[in-house]
Amino acid sequence: LLRPGRFDRRVIVPRPDIKGRRAILDVHVKNVPLEKDVDLDVMARGTPGFSGADLSNLVNEAALLAGRRAADTVTKDDFEQARDKILLGSERKSMVLTDEDRKTTAYHEAGHALIAKLLPNSDPIHKVTIIPRGMALGVMQQLPSEDKYGSSQEELLDGICVACGGRAAEVVIFNHLTTAASSDIKQATRIAKKMVCEWGMSEELGSVNYSEEGEVFLGKDFGHAREYSDETAARIDAVVRKIIDEQMTKAKDLIVRYRDALEVLALALLEKETLEGADVDRLITPFISSGS
């Protein structure tokens, strides 16, 4: 709220940290009967990035799940399912995939999981599933182990590599491309562009801000203008392409090297449909230890 001379205050309302999330959960579970296995400290730690509204929704969804079971108390499993619904989307149980689609999805998500497990700067894996959720046929979900307020260049590059893992697995295993990588490509491109244009993480272009800024009038960017030349725009495109291509090559190399681990993960997904982070660790660790 900025009005010099009368009222001039900049009020910042960030998302709550772990202590804030714990306090918010305390408020919302006040009238909700909880089972003894529910640990709100663990739940607060496992919901980084959640807003107060998200946490309220989490408690409501967990209570609804308990109500559908005609249970007297809300359990830890109810909270876990509610969190997955918020993070990953609702399960589309009525959607029946062909055997070919299930197999492709299993290898695609296994590719994401394998790369996430292999890279040192990647967030821990929370869950991998080939049950359709929201608009996706499958999901590999990561959750940071603690609240993060910034990212290093190494973490961002590893994030792009993880996003490339699904398509890399498709290419190595099936030697063809599918539309499943659409959101992955969008995510990788967004990160790479920000690295180049906003965060100065490109040797070719230096520590210069190339983001396009402009005034928004009635919801439309009539004042949206680029403040650099066509030559610079072409260089930005080339550097973004180079970043993504390098990480795609890295993902393919890792898939080829640890193909046996990929096969084990994919077969486990085809059998169980959903793997927890601990399951992925158990299946992959022997291959990482042996280096193949």
C-alpha positions in Angstrom: 0.0 0.0 0.0 1.9 3.0 -1.3 0.6 6.5 -1.2 3.5 8.9 -0.3 2.5 11.7 2.1 -0.5 9.8 3.5 0.0 6.1 3.8 3.3 4.6 2.7 3.8 1.0 3.9 5.1 -2.1 2.1 3.6 -5.1 3.8 5.2 -8.5 2.9 3.2 -11.6 3.8 5.4 -14.6 3.0 4.3 -18.2 3.2 4.7 -19.6 6.8 7.9 -21.3 7.9 7.8 -24.6 9.8 6.9 -22.9 13.1 4.2 -21.0 11.5 2.8 -24.1 9.8 2.7 -25.9 13.1 0.8 -23.0 14.8 -1.7 -22.9 11.9 -2.3 -26.6 12.1 -2.9 -26.3 15.8 -5.7 -23.8 15.0 -7.4 -25.9 12.4 -7.3 -29.3 14.2 -8.7 -27.7 17.4 -12.1 -29.4 16.9 -10.9 -32.4 14.9 -10.4 -35.7 16.8 -7.0 -37.0 15.9 -5.6 -40.6 16.2 -2.5 -41.0 18.3 -0.3 -41.7 15.3 -0.8 -38.1 14.0 2.3 -36.0 14.6 1.7 -32.4 13.7 5.4 -31.6 13.9 6.1 -34.2 11.2 3.1 -32.8 9.1 4.4 -29.3 9.4 7.9 -30.4 8.3 6.4 -32.3 5.4 4.4 -29.3 4.0 7.0 -26.8 2.9 5.5 -24.0 0.8 2.0 -24.5 2.0 0.0 -21.4 2.7 -2.5 -21.0 5.6 -5.3 -21.8 3.1 -3.5 -24.9 2.0 -3.1 -26.2 5.6 -6.8 -25.5 6.2 -7.6 -27.5 3.1 -5.3 -30.3 4.3 -7.1 -30.7 7.6 -10.6 -30.5 5.9 -9.6 -33.1 3.3 -8.2 -35.4 5.9 -11.4 -35.1 8.0 -13.5 -35.8 4.9 -11.5 -39.0 4.2 -12.1 -40.1 7.8 -15.8 -39.3 7.5 -16.1 -41.5 4.4 -14.7 -44.4 6.4 -17.2 -43.6 9.2 -14.2 -43.3 11.5 -14.3 -41.5 14.8 -10.8 -40.1 14.5 -8.5 -38.7 11.7 -5.4 -40.8 11.1 -1.9 -40.2 9.8 -2.9 -42.0 6.6 -5.8 -39.6 6.1 -3.4 -36.7 6.3 -1.0 -38.4 3.9 -3.7 -39.0 1.4 -5.0 -35.4 1.8 -1.5 -34.0 1.2 -1.1 -36.1 -1.9 -4.4 -34.8 -3.2 -3.4 -31.2 -2.7 0.2 -31.7 -4.1 -0.5 -34.2 -6.9 -4.2 -33.7 -7.7 -7.2 -36.1 -7.3 -6.8 -39.7 -8.5 -8.7 -40.4 -11.7 -9.6 -44.0 -10.8 -12.1 -44.3 -13.6 -9.5 -43.6 -16.2 -8.3 -46.9 -17.8 -4.9 -46.8 -19.5 -3.8 -49.2 -22.2 -0.9 -51.6 -21.4 1.3 -49.6 -23.7 0.4 -46.3 -22.0 1.0 -47.8 -18.5 4.4 -49.1 -19.6 5.4 -45.8 -21.1 4.3 -43.9 -18.0 6.1 -46.3 -15.7 9.4 -45.8 -17.5 8.8 -42.1 -17.8 8.2 -41.6 -14.1 11.0 -44.1 -13.2 13.3 -41.9 -15.3 12.5 -38.8 -13.2 12.9 -40.8 -10.0 16.2 -42.3 -11.0 17.8 -39.0 -12.0 16.4 -37.4 -8.8 18.0 -40.1 -6.7 21.4 -39.9 -8.5 22.0 -36.2 -8.4 23.5 -34.7 -5.2 21.6 -31.4 -5.3 18.1 -32.9 -5.9 15.3 -32.8 -3.3 14.3 -36.1 -1.7 11.6 -38.2 -3.5 8.3 -38.2 -1.7 6.3 -40.5 -4.0 6.2 -41.9 -7.5 2.9 -43.1 -9.0 1.5 -44.1 -12.4 -2.1 -43.6 -11.2 -3.5 -40.7 -13.2 -3.9 -37.6 -11.1 -5.2 -34.3 -12.3 -4.1 -33.8 -15.9 -1.1 -36.1 -15.5 -0.9 -39.9 -16.3 1.8 -40.2 -13.6 3.7 -38.1 -11.1 7.1 -38.1 -9.4 6.8 -35.8 -6.4 9.8 -34.3 -4.5 9.7 -32.5 -1.2 12.5 -30.5 0.3 13.8 -31.7 3.6 13.6 -28.2 5.0 12.3 -24.7 4.1 14.3 -23.2 1.2 14.6 -19.5 0.5 17.0 -19.6 -2.5 18.6 -22.1 -4.9 22.2 -22.4 -6.1 23.2 -22.8 -9.7 24.0 -26.5 -9.1 20.5 -27.1 -7.6 18.8 -25.4 -10.6 20.8 -27.4 -13.1 20.0 -30.6 -11.3 16.3 -29.6 -11.3 16.4 -29.2 -15.1 18.1 -32.6 -15.4 15.4 -34.3 -13.3 12.8 -32.7 -15.5 14.6 -34.2 -18.5 14.7 -37.7 -16.9 11.3 -38.8 -18.1 11.9 -38.0 -21.8 15.4 -39.4 -21.5 14.0 -42.7 -20.3 11.5 -42.8 -23.2 14.3 -42.2 -25.8 16.7 -44.8 -24.3 14.0 -47.5 -23.7 11.6 -47.0 -26.6 13.5 -44.8 -29.0 10.5 -42.5 -29.5 8.9 -39.4 -28.1 5.5 -38.9 -26.5 3.5 -35.9 -25.3 4.1 -36.9 -21.7 7.1 -34.6 -21.4 5.0 -31.4 -22.2 5.0 -30.1 -18.6 8.6 -31.2 -18.0 9.8 -29.2 -21.0 7.8 -26.2 -19.8 9.4 -26.4 -16.4 12.9 -26.9 -17.7 12.5 -23.9 -20.1 11.2 -21.7 -17.3 14.1 -22.5 -15.0 16.7 -22.0 -17.7 15.2 -18.7 -18.8 15.2 -17.4 -15.3 18.8 -18.5 -14.8 19.9 -16.6 -17.9 17.6 -13.5 -17.8 17.0 -12.9 -14.1 19.7 -14.5 -12.0 22.8 -13.8 -14.1 23.9 -17.5 -14.3 25.3 -17.4 -17.8 28.9 -16.7 -18.7 28.0 -15.8 -22.2 25.5 -13.0 -21.1 26.9 -12.1 -17.7 25.2 -10.7 -14.6 22.7 -8.6 -16.5 18.9 -8.6 -16.1 17.2 -9.4 -19.4 13.7 -9.9 -18.1 10.9 -8.2 -20.0 9.2 -5.7 -17.9 6.1 -3.5 -18.6 3.0 -2.0 -17.1 -0.2 -4.1 -17.0 -3.3 -2.1 -18.0 -6.7 -3.6 -17.5 -5.1 -7.1 -17.4 -3.3 -6.7 -20.7 0.4 -6.1 -21.3 0.1 -3.1 -23.6 3.2 -1.6 -22.1 5.1 -4.9 -22.3 8.4 -4.1 -24.1 11.8 -5.7 -24.6 14.8 -3.6 -23.6 17.4 -5.5 -25.6 18.3 -6.1 -29.2 17.3 -8.9 -31.5 20.9 -10.1 -31.5 20.8 -10.4 -27.7 17.4 -12.1 -27.8 19.0 -14.7 -30.2 21.9 -15.2 -27.8 19.5 -15.7 -24.9 17.6 -18.3 -26.9 20.8 -20.1 -27.8 22.1 -20.2 -24.2 18.7 -21.4 -22.9 18.8 -24.2 -25.5 22.4 -25.1 -24.6 21.5 -25.4 -20.9 18.6 -27.7 -21.6 20.4 -29.8 -24.2 23.4 -30.3 -21.8 21.1 -31.5 -19.0 19.1 -33.8 -21.4 22.4 -35.4 -22.5 23.4 -35.8 -18.9 20.1 -37.4 -18.1 20.4 -39.8 -21.1 23.9 -40.8 -20.0 22.8 -41.6 -16.5 19.8 -43.6 -17.8 22.1 -45.7 -20.0 24.6 -46.2 -17.2 21.9 -47.2 -14.6 19.5 -48.8 -17.0 19.2 -51.9 -14.7 18.0 -49.6 -11.9 15.5 -48.0 -14.2 14.1 -51.4 -15.2 13.7 -52.4 -11.6 11.9 -49.1 -10.8 9.6 -49.3 -13.8 8.6 -53.0 -13.1 7.9 -52.1 -9.5 5.6 -49.2 -10.6 3.8 -51.5 -13.0 3.2 -54.0 -10.2 2.4 -51.6 -7.3 1.4 -48.4 -9.2 2.7 -46.3 -6.3 6.1 -46.2 -4.6 7.0 -44.2 -1.6 10.4 -42.4 -1.3 11.7 -45.1 1.0 10.7 -47.8 -1.6 12.7 -45.9 -4.3 15.7 -45.7 -2.1 15.5 -49.4 -1.3 15.3 -50.4 -4.9 18.0 -48.1 -6.3 20.6 -48.1 -3.6 22.2 -51.5 -4.5 22.7 -50.3 -8.1 24.2 -47.0 -7.0 26.6 -48.8 -4.6 27.8 -51.0 -7.4 28.0 -48.2 -9.9 25.7 -49.8 -12.5 
